[in-house]
Structures are given as structure tokens and as C-alpha cells.
């Protein structure tokens, strides 16, 4: 066993802040910690050797702290969250929950939506928008989420208000049921200024949907995509990946997405985390970034390779990876990102990374027609760079931290934030629950 670094984490039972160590053993990397009351815990964080872990970690550079804090320093991270003076990352993506209601009751739901409370008022949502603008230099991409945001009839109005307040990229996080059934509603969202649809998409088998969503939904997803193609609004497919349930769907999802370019602009994989309505999981089945990268390479038959994906370019580089590809005339994805090339001397690290994320999301997740006024798929295109303006696919992943593997250094460098009435909170901390399903700090949805 080799200790790599010392950090801080939380007890999965009582949320006590505890010392933790990143250790390497038997060709894998783990986080281990001890709570004086509840004992030892160990969780796999990197299912590959130490050398690859170190290579990945070196991409994490310093970022830019928020312009100002919204809460005081008292008990320390994460108990002062809102953001407190310990936080080191400016928002690259802001999430506003507009409802707690949902038209599904998914067995797995990190938001644990229950539909028991009234929707927040328009004025309260405007206050959340204002919270984002108060402490950042420019409006980041904004996601309207829930619950299921499309259960609100006035969702187009909320999009319009956000546009008027200066948010240039507004995304709707949805299960797709409403937009599959109601084309006019989708048109209203587009006309109001919605940039793209963040569509739950867990695979091409109803086995996956039955397990994760409690209902057969594949045909609903396909109809939602058809409607988005008609309205000309970009779509990002969002699969939640669970080992033994749909981890074999990584390659088929990528193949499916290729057929839907240019409507589908990206795939954003989310390996399952154990919180919300899925608080206790089999630790032996945890999916780490190397597992997903290997799955992509194997399941695409080598069309996409591990080195085609690059880490998040700031601390912590373990929070995400991304790759950018152009679909050629032979329906093969050609990578424009390469880890080895960057390792050899290129650099995307350092300050201003949050601006790069904002710019990428705003430009590349919109509908193709908004980026370039071309229609159809002209097979006669010889110019690769002209083709790259429309026929591209971004593939990314973000494994959210849960109470078992939370590393508070990563929390302090999180740039994906949930906006509340009183502040801004890193996503993993906002949704985090202990093994009994209790929320951190007893926080209630607001």
C-alpha cells in the first residue's frame, strides 16, 4: 500500500468531517477514512494503476475564486456552504430547480423529487437568477431543472425572464415525456430562448429504463428527439450508468447518437452516485472514470480511444472528462482532442478555464442551424473544417461525489453550482445524503 495524499472527507453515517487518505494498492486507487464513532470506510476512486492516476491528476490547474462569498467561514467546508470563503472556483454552470414535482417516480433519482411542495414562485426564481449574477463576472450557462421542469406551464416564461436578465445559454433538464407529447410546448420553449435540451437517455433497452426510471421509456425518448429535430433545438443525451444494468450501453448510445447528428450535439455520461433515492450501493460495483473510458474504447471497437478524452483542466481533474469529435462522410467519429498531444506540451490549464467551459457549452450544445445555415447532410463536402461546424459530437462524463467518496478538496474546486434562495452550493454537496437518506445539514429543497 502507498499513501498518495492526505485530504478530508465525511463519515457516511453522521457527516462528521474526518481525515482521509488517497492510497494505491494492487493496481488501483482508493479513498480511505475513519470515523471515531462509526469506523473505517474504503472506496474505490480509480480503477487503474497509480501512474495513470498521477498522469490524470497533473492536469488540474489553479482556477479563479468567486468574486465574493455569500456566506461566512465558521464550521468549515462543507458546513458553511453557500459559497463560503474557502471556495476556489467560479461558476461554470448554474442549476436552478424550478419545481419539486415530477411526472415520473424513478427508483433512482439524485434529486429525490417527491412532488410534495408547491412550485416556487416566479419572483423566488428571479431571486435565484439574481444570486448568480451577484457574485460572478458574467452570466454562466443556466440549467432549469427539478423535479421535472416541464410540468410547469409557465416554464417558457421562466426562460424568457432569464434571457432578459442576461443569461445567454439556457438549458432544460428533462425526462422528455412532455416534449415528446406536446410539440407546441416545445416550440414555446424554443421561441422563449431555450438553447438546448438535456435529455435523460439511459440506453436502447427498456431493461435500463425499467430499472432506473420504473417505466418503459425508449419510444418516448425517440419521439422527443424527433420533435427536437423538427423544432431545430439541440439535444444532449444524459445516460446514468449503473454497473450490471446498462454499462453495456455505452457503445450503443454513441452509435445511436451518430445517427441523430446534428440534432444530438453531445452525450454526457453520469456514472451512478449513491445519494438521493439511491443512497446505499454495492461499493464493489462502483464505476470510475477509467472503467468508463475503457468501456468507450471497447464498445466502439476502437473507433474512440481512451486518449481521445482529456481531464477537467483544473482542480480537481477527477471531476470530469470530455472529448470532441467530427463525424466524417463515412460515419466515423474523428477526434479533435488527444490526451497524449496535450501531455507533450499543449496546455488548457490555469485561470480562465471556467470561461472556456461556458463558451464551449454555449456554442456546441445549441442547434446546428443556429451555428451555421446549412441543411441536410451534403456527402459532397470535402472540407473537413466546414463539416466540423455542424457534424460534431461532444462526449463528456461527470461522476458526482457521494458521501462515501467525497473529497473536500474537490468540493472546494467545484464549478457546477445549484442556486438557492440564499446562496450557491456545489452540486454534490447540495444533493448529498448519508446512508440513511438524510440530507447534509438537514437541508431542504428551496
N, C-alpha and C positions, 0 to 999 in steps of 0.2 A: 504493500500500500504506500502511496505517496501523496502527501498533502500538498495541494497546489496553492490555495489561498484561504484566508480567513474572511468570513463575511458575517452577516446577521440574517436571521430568518424568524419564523413564528412557529409556536407549538400548534400542531393541528387540532388539539383539543381545547386549549384555553387561550390561544392567541398571545401567550407570553412571548416577548421578544427574547430570542436565545442566540447564542453564538453558534455559527455553522461553519463547516469546512467543505471546500470542494476537494475531493480526493480522487485519485486514479487507482484502479485495481483491476487486474485481469482484463486489460484491454478496453475498459470502459471508465466513464467518469460519473461520480455520484456526488450528491449533496448529503452530508450527514449532520445531525444536530441532536441536542439533548435538552429536554425539559426536566428540571429538578423534580417536578411533580408527576409528569406523565411519561417519562422515559425517553429512550433513543428512537430516532427515526432516520431512515436512509432511503433515498430515492434516486433512481437513475436519471441523469440530466443529459448525458451524451453517450449514445450507444456506438462509440467508435474509440480509437486509441487516443492517447494523450497528445501525440504530435498533431493530429487533425484538430483537436480541441484548441491547442495553443495557436495553430495557424489561423483558425477562425476568430479567436479572441483578439488577435492583434489588429483587426480591422476597426475595433471600437475606438473612436477618437473623441476628444472633448467637444461638447456642444455649447449651446448658448442657453443660459438660465432665463426663466421668465423675467419680464421687465420689472414686475413687482410681485410680492407674495400676497396672498389673500387671507392667510391665517398665520398666527404667531407660532413660534417654536416653544413647545412645552414638554410633552412626553417623548418627543422624537418620532421619526418616521416608523410606522405609517399612521401613528395615532393623532397627529396634528394635521392630517391631510386636508388640503383644500385650496391652493397649493401652499405648502409651508416653505420657510427659507432654506430648508435642506434640499429642495427640489432643484435639479440641474438641467432640465430640458424644457424648452419652449414648445408649445402645442404644434404638432404637425397634422393632427387630425382631431376634430372635436365631435363628440357624440351627444346629442340631445334626445332624451326619451320624451316622446310626446303623448304616450299612453301606457298604461299598465294592462290594458285589455288585449286579448288575442283571440283569433278565430281558430286556433288550434290549442291542444293541451299536450304538448310534446313531452314524452318521457324524459328527454334530455333538453335542458334549457338553462343556459348560464344566467339569464336574467330572472329565471323562476317567475315569469309573469303569471299572475293569478286572476286578473280581471276584477279584483275586489274593490278597487278605488275608482273614483270619478276621474275623468281626464283632466289634466292640468289646464287652466285657462290660457287663452291666447296671451294675456298680459303676463302670466307667470313664465310662459315660454319666451316671450320677448325679453324678460329679465335674464333668462339663461343666455340668450344671444348676447345681451349686453355684458354679461360676465366674461365671455370670451374676448370681446373687443376691449375690455378694460385693461387687460394685462398683457396683450400680445401686440406685436408691431403691425400686423395686417391680418385680415380675416383668413383663417385656415380653411381647408375643405371641411364641410359640415355634413354630418350624417344624422338624419332624423330616424330614430329607432323606437323601440318599445320594449315589451309588448309587440304588437303588430300595428305599425303606424297607419296602415291603410284602412283600419276600422274607423278612423276619424274622417268624417265627411269634409271637414274644413282643412284637411292636410294641404291641398293646393294653396289655401290662404297662408298657411304657415310657411310654405316655400316662398311665396311672393314677399312676405314680410322679411324673411331672411335675405332675399335678393335686394330689397330696398335698403336694408341695413348694411349692405356691402359684401355679403358672402357671395363669392363668385362661383363656387362649386358646391352644389347641394345634392346629396345622395340619399336615396330612400332604401333602408334596410328592410327587406320584406320576404315573406314566405311565398309570395307570388299568387296567392289564391284570388285576391281582389282584382289584381291587374290581369289575370287570366280570364276572369268572368266579366269584367267591366271595362271595355275598351275606351268608352267615353271618359271614365275616371282617369285612366292612364294618360289620355290626351290632355286632360286638365292639368295633371302633374307636369307634363312636358311643357305645356304653354306657360305654366307658372314659373318655370325656370329650373326644373329638375334636370341635373346633368346626367345622372346615371342611376341604374337600379342595382342594388347589392342583393342578389338573389340567392337565397338558401338553395343549395343544389348538392345533395348528398350521394349522388350516384345514378346509375342507369338500371338499377334493380329495385323493385318495390320492397325487397327484404330490408334494404337500408332504410327506406322511409318508414316502414312499419316499426322498426326498432327505435329509430331516432325521433321520428315525428308522430308515431302512433297511427299512421294513416297512409294509404297508398296515394302517392302524390306525383309520380313520374309524369303522367299525362298533363297534369296541371302545370308542371314546370315547363313542359314543351309548349303548351298553349301560351303561357306567359311570355316565352321567348318569341313566339310568332307575333304576338301583339306588340312587343317592343320593336321587332323588326319593322312592323307596319308603321308604327309611330316614329320610328327612327330615333330611338333612345338607346344609349349604350348600356351593356349589362356586364356585371362582374359576377361570375359563378362562385358561390361560397360553400364548399363542402366541409362539414365537420367530419373528421376522420377518427374512427374507433377501431383499434386492432381487433381482428377477428370478425368484424361486422362489415366494414366497407373499405378497409385499407387496400383491397384488391381492385378498387375502382379508380385509383389514381390515373393509371394509363387510359382506361376507357373514357374518363372525364376529359382528359386532354384531347383525345381523338375526337370526341363529341364536340368540344369547343372549336376545334379547327373547322368543322363543317358549318359552324354558325358565325365565323368571322365574315363580315366586320361588325355584326350586331354584338357578339360577345367580344369584349375588349380585354378581359382578364379572368384569371382564376386565382382565388385567394383561399388557400388551404388553411384549415384551423384544426390541428390535432386536438383531440378532446382534452379538456381540463376538468378536474374534479371539484366542481363547486356548483352553486345554484341547485338545480333539480337533478344533479348527478354528483352528490358530494363525496361518495366513497367509491373508489375504483380499485381494480386489481393492479397494484403497482408493477407487477411483472409484465403487464401489457401496455405500459406507458410508451407512447410514440415520441421519439426525439427527432430533432432535425436530421441527423444522419439517416435514421430509418426512412424518413420521407424522401430525402434525396436519393437514397438507394432505390426506393420504390419507383420514383420517377424514371430513373435510368433503366431499370429492369423492365418495367411495364410499358415503356415506349420503345423497347427493343434497341436502345442505344441512340435513338433519334435525338433525345435530350440527355445530356450527361451531367454528372454532379458539378463539374467545373463551370457549367453554364449559369450557375447561380452564385450570387455574391451576398455576403452578410450585410446586415444593417450597418451603416457606416458610422456608427457612434456607439458609445457605451449604452446599453450592452448589445454587442453584436449578436448575442444569442436570442434576441427578441424577434428576429425576423430574417428572412432572406427574400431575394427577388431575382427574376431573370426576364429578359426582354427578347422577343423572337419575331421574325418576319416570316410569313407564310409565302413560300415561293410557288411558281407555276405548277410544280409537281406535288403540291400539297405537303411539303415538308417544312418543318419549322427550322429556320436558320437563326442561330443565336447571335445576338449583338452584345451579350455580356459574357465575360470569361474571368473566372477567379484567378487562373494562372497568369493571365496578362496583367491584371491589377497587382498581383503579388510581385511581378517582375519589375514594377516601377511606377505603374499608374497609381492614382490616389483619388478617392472620393471622400476621404475622411475629413474631420475637423469641423470648425464652426460653419454655420450656414446650411448644414445638412437638412435641417427641418424645412428650409426653403426649397431644397431640391425635392423633398417628398411632396410638399404642397404643389409644386409645379408639375411633377410627374402625374399625380392623381388628377389634377385639373385638366391636363392636356390629353392624357392617354386613356382615361376612363369615360370620356364623352363619346357621343355617337360619331361614327366615321364621317357622316355627312357634314357635321359641324366643323370637322378638321379639314376637309377637302371636298369640293363639289364634284365628286365622281360617283357614278352609279354602276352597279353590276360588277362583274369580275372580268376585266379585259385580259384574256390569256395572252394577248399580243404584247403586253408590257415587257420590255426588255430592260428597262432601267430599274434596278433593284431599289434604289433610293426613292423613286417615285412610288413604287409599290409599298414601301415601308410607311408611307404616310397614312395608309388605310389598313392594309392587310397585315396586322401585327397582333400579338398576344402577349400580355404580361402575365407571368406566373409567379406568385408570391406565397408566403406562408407566415403565420404568426401563432406560435404556441403560447397561449396565455398561461401565466403563472397561477398556481393554486396554492392552498395552504401547506401542501406537502413540499413543493419545490421552490417556494417563494424565496428570492434572493433580494434583500432590501437595497442593495446597490443597483440592481436592475430597476427596481421600483423608482428610485430617485432619478433615473435616466429615462423614464417612460415619457413618450411624447404623444401617446394616444390617450385622450382625456375625456371622461364623462363629465358633462356640465350639470351642476345642480343649482338650486336657488341661491345657495350661499357660497359656492366656490366651484373649483375644478379638481377632479380626482382621477388619478391614473386608473385605467380600465380594470386591471387585475385587482386592485385594491377595492374598487367600488363594488365589484361583484363577489369578492372573496367570502367564502363561508368555511366554517370548521367542519369536523367530521359529523357533527350533529345537525348541520344545515343552518347554523346560526350565523348571521352576518357579522363581519368585523365591526366592532364598536356598536353593535346593535343598530346599525344604520338602516333606516327605512327608505324606500324609494320616495323621491320627491319630484 
